Amino acid sequence: MNKYIKAIAFIAILGFTSCTDDFLTNYPTDSQEAGGPATEGAILSNLGSCYQVLLFDSYANQNYNSIVLMSDLRSDDIFKGGGDAGDQGQLYRLSQLDATPDELPEGLWIIYYNALARCNNAISACENAVDVDETRLAQYKAEAHFLRAYYMHWLWKFWGNIPYFEEDLEEPYFARQYSADEIYAEIIEDVNFALEGDKLPMSVSGADQGRATKAAAMLLKARVVMYQNDESRYAEVLADMNEIYESGAYSLVDFASIWTREGEFGAESILETNHLPGEYGGKTWGDGWTGFGTNLPAFISPNGLSGADELSGLSVYKGGWGFGPVRPEIVDIYEDGDKRLSASINHFADGTYTPRFQNTGYFMAKYAAREGYNEPPGDVDLNYENNLRIFRYAEVLLNAAELIVVHGVAPVGQLTAEVAITEIRERAGLATAAPTTELIKLERRREFLGEGMRFWDLVRWGEANTLTENLPEYSSNRTWAPTKKYLPIPQSEIDKTEGEFKLVQNDGY
């Protein structure tokens, strides 16, 4: 049964103001004037509005914005797919490393700046709390800082040099543009605030499932530190991974079970969204800012599907729009007997679906559309209940192995590279193997296929030049350059700014 942050989310849903496309506008809730005294109910309402942004991972502001898909399209794991090159043309340009200031997935910019404003409201409410238990208040503050760091880390990864603000902005709602390194420092400050003093529990259960935890904050810190290649903090991150490991709060589970309804909030889940079925309120094409469902399953599933998946033998899958086909050579990165293959990739026989642009016959399986997972009200293709797994325990193990072997950090505690790789491979049904640099990187690719990790890994490893390719049979011709690390800042946002706050376009655009 789906659970959510019941103490927070449903209070918040009633109090949201509507959203616009002014990305720096601050939106106080009706229950608290910005900067005024805040009851616990007002704090929860603000905090709930922060969590709600997690539900915009696929469609909001009338844009397709799946964060995992937007990340993977620039990788060497999938193609764009869909009807043709012009079907969601901004996504094709993204996949070709050829985004422009006028043609790019700018919905992410709008959504995550809205999230920043919401998190600032929640933090302000906490600072103006009235008659709130100090322990609970400390947790609320930590959650808000964690969420702000989480949302900002996506803006930082995609755009690098971006505006940032922590207080209400006065009209015309402009803020100073920070450098990527300055944004990194702000993210680290928020994450460390969330981690200091054990304000967050290591894990949660019951009605609290879906709320931020200490383990989630530790994994977010690991992602940003390792992406920044900040060697000065590698030892801290490895110590965090060992603390999660030694806590015993999480464990690996059967890989295929993770992605089903029954596998939601399982023993391996450190943080995940909660996409509820349509009976709780569905998204519609005209209003992507409400509802609890996700469009990702429809987006990535084959068009006109009528047959079973040949790799798993399952016939539980539904048809969709045919975006994100898996590149055919990816099947070969898995060893014989690797249980992750059939749980990560679907293969459908010719004649059981309608081939579309860049068709390979292979599709992403983890978030594939399944029978019975989307219900009205709302538009059914927008309202699948497949939860997005944001942080999994497997990442703890593979982070530790990489830090020790690839980056030479001295092991601490019980979590060694050998322990980490053995657990990962045994769960996959494979024999143990020495944790070499090559194997650790390969295991990350195998483990996280379709979860939005591969492109960022290649960039931080300095291996993104492998993305250069000319594949006429798949209409993919792209060239990597260091300036492609960041997308161009949307021209529409540059045009809104002026004077000392005029946004400066990223290099190379």
Backbone hydrogen bonds, N-H to C=O, Kabsch-Sander energy under -0.5 kcal/mol:
donor,donor_aa,acceptor,acceptor_aa,energy
6,K,4,Y,-2.5
6,K,207,A,-0.9
8,I,5,I,-2.2
9,A,5,I,-3.4
12,A,8,I,-2.2
13,I,9,A,-2.2
14,L,10,F,-0.7
14,L,11,I,-0.6
15,G,12,A,-1.6
16,F,12,A,-0.6
16,F,13,I,-0.5
23,F,21,D,-1.2
25,T,22,D,-2.0
30,D,15,G,-1.1
32,Q,29,T,-1.3
36,G,33,E,-2.7
38,A,128,N,-2.9
43,I,39,T,-2.1
44,L,40,E,-2.6
45,S,41,G,-2.2
46,N,42,A,-2.3
47,L,43,I,-2.8
48,G,44,L,-2.8
49,S,45,S,-1.7
50,C,46,N,-1.2
51,Y,47,L,-2.0
52,Q,48,G,-1.9
53,V,49,S,-0.6
53,V,50,C,-0.9
54,L,51,Y,-1.8
55,L,52,Q,-2.1
56,F,53,V,-1.9
57,D,54,L,-0.7
60,A,63,N,-1.7
63,N,60,A,-1.4
65,N,58,S,-2.0
65,N,63,N,-0.6
66,S,58,S,-0.7
67,I,57,D,-0.7
70,M,66,S,-3.2
71,S,67,I,-1.4
72,D,68,V,-2.5
73,L,69,L,-2.2
74,R,71,S,-0.9
75,S,72,D,-2.1
78,I,72,D,-0.6
79,F,325,P,-2.5
82,G,322,G,-2.3
87,D,84,D,-1.3
88,Q,86,G,-0.8
89,G,86,G,-1.3
91,L,88,Q,-1.9
92,Y,88,Q,-1.2
93,R,89,G,-2.4
94,L,90,Q,-1.7
95,S,91,L,-2.4
96,Q,92,Y,-1.6
97,L,94,L,-1.6
98,D,93,R,-3.0
100,T,103,E,-1.9
103,E,100,T,-0.9
106,E,104,L,-2.3
108,L,105,P,-1.4
110,I,106,E,-1.6
111,I,107,G,-2.6
112,Y,108,L,-2.4
113,Y,109,W,-1.7
114,N,110,I,-1.9
115,A,111,I,-1.8
116,L,112,Y,-1.9
117,A,113,Y,-2.1
118,R,114,N,-2.1
119,C,115,A,-2.7
120,N,116,L,-2.4
121,N,117,A,-2.0
122,A,118,R,-2.2
123,I,119,C,-2.6
124,S,120,N,-2.5
125,A,121,N,-2.6
126,C,122,A,-2.2
127,E,123,I,-2.1
128,N,124,S,-1.0
128,N,125,A,-0.6
129,A,126,C,-1.4
130,V,38,A,-2.4
137,L,133,D,-2.7
138,A,134,E,-2.3
139,Q,135,T,-1.7
140,Y,136,R,-2.5
141,K,137,L,-2.5
142,A,138,A,-2.2
143,E,139,Q,-2.6
144,A,140,Y,-2.4
145,H,141,K,-2.4
146,F,142,A,-2.5
147,L,143,E,-2.7
148,R,144,A,-2.3
149,A,145,H,-2.3
150,Y,146,F,-2.7
151,Y,147,L,-2.6
152,M,148,R,-2.4
153,H,149,A,-2.0
154,W,150,Y,-0.9
154,W,151,Y,-0.6
155,L,151,Y,-1.5
156,W,152,M,-2.8
157,K,153,H,-1.9
158,F,154,W,-2.6
159,W,155,L,-2.8
160,G,155,L,-0.9
160,G,156,W,-1.0
161,N,159,W,-2.2
162,I,160,G,-1.0
164,Y,176,R,-1.7
173,Y,170,E,-2.7
174,F,170,E,-0.5
178,Y,162,I,-3.1
178,Y,176,R,-0.6
183,I,179,S,-2.3
184,Y,180,A,-2.3
185,A,181,D,-1.9
186,E,182,E,-1.8
187,I,183,I,-2.5
188,I,184,Y,-2.6
189,E,185,A,-2.1
190,D,186,E,-2.1
191,V,187,I,-2.6
192,N,188,I,-2.9
193,F,189,E,-2.0
194,A,190,D,-2.1
195,L,191,V,-1.8
196,E,192,N,-2.4
198,D,195,L,-1.2
199,K,196,E,-0.6
208,D,205,S,-1.8
209,Q,206,G,-1.8
211,R,208,D,-2.2
214,K,201,P,-3.1
215,A,202,M,-0.7
217,A,213,T,-2.0
218,M,214,K,-2.3
219,L,215,A,-2.2
220,L,216,A,-2.3
221,K,217,A,-2.4
222,A,218,M,-2.2
223,R,219,L,-2.3
224,V,220,L,-2.3
225,V,221,K,-2.7
226,M,222,A,-2.5
227,Y,223,R,-1.9
228,Q,224,V,-2.1
229,N,225,V,-0.6
230,D,225,V,-2.3
231,E,229,N,-1.5
233,R,230,D,-2.0
234,Y,231,E,-1.1
237,V,233,R,-2.2
238,L,234,Y,-2.6
239,A,235,A,-2.3
240,D,236,E,-2.1
241,M,237,V,-2.5
242,N,238,L,-2.3
243,E,239,A,-2.2
244,I,240,D,-2.3
245,Y,241,M,-2.3
246,E,242,N,-3.2
247,S,243,E,-1.3
248,G,244,I,-0.7
248,G,245,Y,-1.1
249,A,244,I,-0.6
251,S,267,A,-1.4
257,S,254,D,-0.6
258,I,254,D,-0.8
258,I,255,F,-1.1
259,W,256,A,-0.7
260,T,257,S,-1.1
263,G,260,T,-0.7
264,E,261,R,-1.3
266,G,263,G,-1.1
269,S,266,G,-1.2
270,I,391,F,-2.6
271,L,391,F,-1.6
273,T,388,L,-2.4
276,L,274,N,-0.9
280,Y,277,P,-2.2
281,G,278,G,-2.2
284,T,287,D,-1.3
287,D,284,T,-1.0
290,T,287,D,-0.7
292,F,281,G,-1.5
294,T,384,Y,-2.0
298,A,295,N,-0.6
299,F,295,N,-2.1
300,I,296,L,-2.0
301,S,297,P,-0.8
303,N,354,T,-0.5
305,L,302,P,-0.8
306,S,352,T,-2.9
307,G,352,T,-0.6
309,D,314,L,-2.9
310,E,347,H,-3.4
313,G,309,D,-1.8
318,K,369,A,-2.3
320,G,302,P,-2.5
321,W,298,A,-2.8
322,G,301,S,-3.0
323,F,299,F,-2.5
324,G,80,K,-2.6
326,V,362,Y,-1.7
327,R,77,D,-2.4
330,I,327,R,-1.7
331,V,328,P,-1.0
332,D,329,E,-1.0
333,I,330,I,-1.8
334,Y,331,V,-1.2
338,D,335,E,-2.0
339,K,337,G,-0.6
339,K,428,A,-2.7
341,L,338,D,-1.4
343,A,339,K,-0.7
344,S,340,R,-1.1
344,S,341,L,-0.9
345,I,341,L,-2.4
346,N,363,F,-3.4
348,F,361,G,-1.6
351,G,353,Y,-0.5
352,T,349,A,-2.0
354,T,303,N,-3.4
357,F,82,G,-1.9
359,N,356,R,-1.4
363,F,346,N,-2.6
365,A,344,S,-2.5
366,K,344,S,-0.6
368,A,365,A,-1.5
369,A,297,P,-0.8
371,E,316,V,-2.9
373,Y,370,R,-1.7
375,E,383,N,-0.7
379,D,283,K,-2.2
380,V,378,G,-0.6
382,L,379,D,-2.2
383,N,380,V,-1.4
384,Y,294,T,-2.4
385,E,373,Y,-2.0
389,R,387,N,-0.6
390,I,271,L,-1.6
390,I,388,L,-0.9
391,F,271,L,-2.1
393,Y,268,E,-2.2
395,E,392,R,-1.5
396,V,392,R,-0.7
396,V,393,Y,-0.7
397,L,393,Y,-1.5
398,L,394,A,-2.3
399,N,395,E,-2.4
400,A,396,V,-2.0
401,A,397,L,-2.3
402,E,398,L,-2.1
403,L,399,N,-2.7
404,I,400,A,-2.2
405,V,401,A,-2.6
406,V,402,E,-1.5
407,H,402,E,-1.7
409,V,403,L,-2.6
415,L,412,V,-0.7
416,T,414,Q,-1.1
420,A,416,T,-2.3
421,I,417,A,-2.6
422,T,418,E,-2.1
423,E,419,V,-2.2
424,I,420,A,-2.1
425,R,421,I,-2.6
426,E,422,T,-2.7
427,R,423,E,-1.9
428,A,424,I,-1.2
429,G,426,E,-1.2
430,L,425,R,-3.1
436,T,434,A,-2.1
440,I,436,T,-2.6
441,K,437,T,-2.1
442,L,438,E,-1.9
443,E,439,L,-3.0
444,R,440,I,-1.8
445,R,441,K,-1.6
446,R,442,L,-2.6
447,E,443,E,-2.8
448,F,444,R,-2.2
449,L,446,R,-0.6
451,E,448,F,-2.4
453,M,448,F,-0.5
457,D,453,M,-2.0
458,L,454,R,-2.4
459,V,455,F,-2.2
460,R,456,W,-2.3
461,W,457,D,-2.1
462,G,459,V,-1.2
463,E,458,L,-2.8
464,A,458,L,-0.6
466,T,463,E,-1.7
467,L,464,A,-2.1
468,T,465,N,-1.4
469,E,478,R,-2.3
471,L,476,S,-3.7
474,Y,471,L,-1.9
475,S,472,P,-1.2
476,S,471,L,-1.8
478,R,469,E,-2.2
484,K,481,A,-2.6
485,K,482,P,-1.6
486,Y,483,T,-1.0
487,L,158,F,-3.5
491,Q,101,P,-2.6
493,E,490,P,-0.9
494,I,490,P,-1.8
495,D,491,Q,-2.6
496,K,492,S,-0.5
496,K,493,E,-0.5
497,T,493,E,-0.6
497,T,494,I,-1.2
501,F,498,E,-1.6
502,K,499,G,-1.7
509,Y,506,N,-1.2
